[in-house]
Amino acid sequence: MSADATPLKRGWQRLPAQLRPRDADRSKIGQPGSGRLWRVETVVLLLVGLLLAIATVNDVVLATHTNHRLVVDLRTWRHYTGHNYKNVSAEQDIRKYTTTDVVCGNTTPGPPKGRIQLCLQVTGPTVKGLRAARGGWYLPPKADNLHRYRYGCFGPPKQQGVCPR
Amino acid sequence: MSVAAQSELRLARTRSAQWAPALAAVCALVLVAATAEIVLDGAVGHSALIPKSPQIAGWLSGIGERLGFRVFLIAILAFSAGYAGLWALGRTVSKRWAIALIAVLHAIVFVGPILLSTDVFSYIAYARMGVEHGINPYLHGPIAIPHDPVYHYVGQDWKLVATAYGPLYTLLSYPFAPLGVEGALWGMKVLAMLASAGTLALVWRCARLREINPVGAILLVGANPLYVIYCLGGAHNDLVMLALMMAAVSLTFARRDAPAAAAVVAGALVKATVAALLPFMILARRSRAQIFGALAALVLGLLIGLLAFGVDGINVIAALNRDAAFVSSDSFPTEIAHLVGKPGVFPIDHDLLKAGLVVVGLHLMWRTWRGYDWVAASGWALLAISVTSSWLLAWYILWPLPLAVISRDRRLLVATLAVQALFIVHQLAPLFAPVS
């Protein structure tokens, strides 16, 4: 122990050599064990990186599929209603994560949600650029697609009790 | 290797060295063009990428077209490609050209509109709540000032939320409040620019002290696509935090331990995340001065925060816990949840992520104790915080970057840039299937 060692450093000298602090990292200069640690860390980092990369690509693919589906949903609404309106909104099933979407738009020309709205429940695969509209309901002007505002259900939503009245 | 092969190799190296400055110039031009495209198109307004804002860049609005996702993403990809090119060719860029490029990128963003985030309007709202209305921003959200002109511009999600920023930052923002919304916006932009200039100057200094190429270091930070477009473009207060973080690193290199620790605490009183540096700094230097410096700064900061805002102003833990519960679709935990078929992140996942973060922190502390570069350990800790956060924004993955470019572990730089690249890739879905 050197004479000029601080009380703090003298305290560390009592620790076993394995636990004492070092002034420089020797993990990469061939020390037994430490070099292995560096390699283990690198492998773990690569595995984590791989997981993040796979998850990112998977998410991009999922989002791309969802975007494609929403484009088809909007086209389906315009096809069924015969209205080529720009402001049509599509909602996904965020409770059960099915591919059944609800697309709402005005029944007559006007600002977004400014008129009585027709909502269609769109489902199934894309065939010739369209999906099937199984049924739907109406919403009063300026109302969001909430259970309490729905009326005039038709198709399966009528049996499912989607409309309160 | 034969003499002929050696001379051929030398010739090829000479040729590539001749082309390198020209390639670097092309990369720099791509960066400038991409930034200008985003700013000029953004100045037109009426874009989902540009928050509702006072017309501070109205004089630019006649040049571009409305900024759409497709153009924005192509510009970001071009910027990233140019940035990657500059990374590879960094040694061939002169100091003067590097500074000029960074200055031009900063100037373009400075004159343009606020990009991609409404956060700056929250900063202004909190300042105006305190100064103009006498309302404590640590107790109420901007909803408390519905008739103030800034309220209109605050993001919908943040109107009910009290400030999560440290008391030092809130006090720093107070002088901007009487300037009106537009004046405060310019004030915030100037603050972001100054903080960025300070961060880059300190990165330069630290790189030189560590005998790392300082030109490459400032290019990697100051010409980074997320740094320029997202962080500077949104005038985010993360830049103030980064400047204080780099001041702490620079002071530690100069063996001024007490002011260094005080700088970390000051940074944490802007944004709490930077406190992650302190254990590594203390474990590496093992000096009492650091502990005294940190404690003195903490006591002073908390006292000022207490006097200015009451107990809520210094209750950092509550603010962190609240923010940790947020979930964004861009976060890696959300992406992994989707990968395993779950709709998103659940409370149990938050606990697992916190446990993982503790394990990483302990490992890094042990490594630092055993001589590992504390700057790299701090960078890894900040990277781990951003990767495990369920609320991830582009500027969060910038936190480790200034440390990564001056660290002795090159893996940190590669990992940080890889995570940033994945963040950009995750934005690309509208490029493959634009919603009409």
Contacts between the chains, C-beta under 8 A, distances in Angstrom:
chain1	res1	chain2	res2	distance
A	8	B	286	6.5
A	8	B	288	7.4
A	21	B	283	7.5
A	21	B	286	6.6
A	21	B	369	5.1
A	21	B	370	6.9
A	21	B	371	7.3
A	22	B	369	7.9
A	22	B	370	5.2
A	22	B	371	3.3
A	23	B	371	6.2
A	24	B	371	4.9
A	25	B	367	7.7
A	25	B	370	7.3
A	25	B	371	4.2
A	25	B	372	4.5
A	25	B	373	6.3
A	25	B	408	7.7
A	26	B	371	6.4
A	27	B	367	7.7
A	27	B	370	8.0
A	27	B	371	7.9
A	27	B	372	6.8
A	41	B	411	7.9
A	42	B	411	6.6
A	45	B	411	6.4
A	45	B	415	6.2
A	49	B	415	7.0
A	49	B	418	5.9
A	51	B	336	6.9
A	52	B	332	5.6
A	52	B	335	7.5
A	52	B	336	7.9
A	52	B	387	7.2
A	52	B	419	7.1
A	52	B	422	5.7
A	53	B	422	6.2
A	54	B	339	6.6
A	55	B	332	6.6
A	55	B	335	4.0
A	55	B	336	4.7
A	55	B	338	7.2
A	55	B	339	4.5
A	56	B	332	7.8
A	56	B	335	5.8
A	56	B	422	4.6
A	56	B	425	5.5
A	56	B	426	5.1
A	57	B	425	7.3
A	58	B	335	7.2
A	58	B	338	6.5
A	58	B	339	4.9
A	59	B	334	7.9
A	59	B	335	4.5
A	59	B	338	5.5
A	59	B	339	7.6
A	59	B	426	6.1
A	60	B	425	6.4
A	60	B	426	6.2
A	60	B	428	5.9
A	60	B	429	5.3
A	60	B	432	7.6
A	62	B	338	6.1
A	63	B	429	3.5
A	63	B	433	7.9
A	64	B	429	5.1
A	64	B	432	4.5
A	64	B	433	4.6
A	65	B	433	7.7
A	67	B	429	6.1
A	67	B	430	6.8
A	67	B	432	7.5
A	67	B	433	3.5
A	67	B	434	7.2
A	67	B	435	5.3
A	68	B	433	4.7
A	70	B	435	5.5
A	71	B	433	6.8
A	71	B	434	8.0
A	71	B	435	6.0
A	71	B	436	5.8
A	74	B	436	6.5
A	94	B	343	7.7
A	97	B	343	5.5
